[in-house]
Amino acid sequence: MRVRIALAEKGIEYEYREQNLLNKGPMLLQMNRVHKKVPVLIHNGKPICESTNIVQYIDEIHTDGREMRAVKLERQEEMTKEFIAILKTLEEELGDKPHFEGENFGFVDVSLIPLYCWLETECPKIIAWAKRCTQRKSVSKSLKDEKKVLGFVQR
Ligand SMILES: N[C@@H](CCC(=O)N[C@@H](CS)C(=O)NCC(=O)O)C(=O)O
């Protein structure tokens, strides 16, 4: 159920194969050879076992550009809207503070600033925050060339 919820949340289509746990099929026995339990997610022919591992896997593999390329245009538009809604939530959280935690550059700033060039212009406070962060030496010397990153992403 965990896996099905995660797949539905991500809008991923999949083939569901019910198992009779009193008479396990050859695919389950082959794909989960040690524990022989469900659920097993088979992706590109390889099994992932343990429901929480699978949920984490779905989250990691489907939150990057690969997902964007794989999903239909309609879903891409929906995802873009979701992304902007997330940015707006972050912007509300930032408010008029210089950094997410207040005066000091901290955990959320470090986590978010590498995505700077993805954060387009709909959120002026986020843009101002990003400029502020990129003035820090630790950030400016660590960020990759924005044009290069964007070029890759767009391609
Ligand atoms: N910790 C595992 C538990 C998996 C599990 O216990 N699956 C049960 C069904 S809910 C099963 O396949 N039982 C068959 C058996 O133990 O032979 C997970 O979360 O994936």
The ligand as an SDF file (V2000), in Angstrom:
LIG
                    3D

 20 19  0  0  0  0  0  0  0  0999 V2000
    9.3860   -4.8720    5.9540 N   0  0  0  0  0  0  0  0  0  0  0  0
    8.7830   -5.3940    4.7520 C   0  0  0  0  0  0  0  0  0  0  0  0
    7.6610   -6.3380    5.1340 C   0  0  0  0  0  0  0  0  0  0  0  0
    7.1000   -7.0460    3.9410 C   0  0  0  0  0  0  0  0  0  0  0  0
    6.0970   -8.1100    4.3460 C   0  0  0  0  0  0  0  0  0  0  0  0
    6.0690   -8.5360    5.5010 O   0  0  0  0  0  0  0  0  0  0  0  0
    5.2880   -8.5520    3.3700 N   0  0  0  0  0  0  0  0  0  0  0  0
    4.3080   -9.5670    3.6340 C   0  0  0  0  0  0  0  0  0  0  0  0
    2.9490   -9.1490    3.1450 C   0  0  0  0  0  0  0  0  0  0  0  0
    2.4180   -7.6770    3.9130 S   0  0  0  0  0  0  0  0  0  0  0  0
    4.6730  -10.8310    2.8620 C   0  0  0  0  0  0  0  0  0  0  0  0
    5.1040  -10.7750    1.7160 O   0  0  0  0  0  0  0  0  0  0  0  0
    4.5180  -11.9850    3.4960 N   0  0  0  0  0  0  0  0  0  0  0  0
    4.7870  -13.2310    2.8830 C   0  0  0  0  0  0  0  0  0  0  0  0
    5.6810  -14.0780    3.7270 C   0  0  0  0  0  0  0  0  0  0  0  0
    6.1600  -13.6300    4.7820 O   0  0  0  0  0  0  0  0  0  0  0  0
    5.9340  -15.2240    3.2980 O   0  0  0  0  0  0  0  0  0  0  0  0
    8.2840   -4.2420    3.8860 C   0  0  0  0  0  0  0  0  0  0  0  0
    7.8580   -3.2170    4.4240 O   0  0  0  0  0  0  0  0  0  0  0  0
    8.3700   -4.3570    2.6510 O   0  0  0  0  0  0  0  0  0  0  0  0
  1  2  1  0
  2  3  1  0
  2 18  1  0
  3  4  1  0
  4  5  1  0
  5  6  2  0
  5  7  1  0
  7  8  1  0
  8  9  1  0
  8 11  1  0
  9 10  1  0
 11 12  2  0
 11 13  1  0
 13 14  1  0
 14 15  1  0
 15 16  2  0
 15 17  1  0
 18 19  2  0
 18 20  1  0
M  END
$$$$
